[in-house]
Amino acid sequence: CLHKVLEYVNEAKGFVKSLDLDFRKIVSQDYPSFHETDRHD
């Protein structure tokens, strides 16, 4: 049962990661300054 839960969690993380990358790509095309202000230094 725990194995299935971990599978779902890892799958969800993958979706979130790819959506985040797509979101950043789309937004940075329309708003080039978005990438410059989104730094985590």
N, C-alpha and C positions, 0 to 999 in steps of 0.2 A: 504494500500500500504506500509506504513512504517513497519507494522508488518511483511510482507513478506521479506522486506530488512533485518530486524533484524534476521529473521530465517536463511537467507542465510549467514549473517555475523557470527552468532553463529556456523553454520554448518562448515563454512570455518575455523574458529578457532579450531574446533574439529579435522579437518583433519590435520591442521598444527601441532597441539600439538602431535597427534599420529605419524605423520611422523617424527617429531623432536625426539621423544623418540625412534622410531625404528632406526633412523639414528645414534643416540648416542650409542645404543646397538650394532649395527653392527660395527661401527667404533671402539668402545672400545674393541670388541673381537679381531680385527686385530691389534689395536694400544692401548694397555692398558694404556700408558702414556697420551693419549688424555684426558681421564677423569680427570686426575690430573692437567692438564694445563688449563682446562676449568672451572675455578672457578670464581664466581661472588661475592667475599667477599667485 
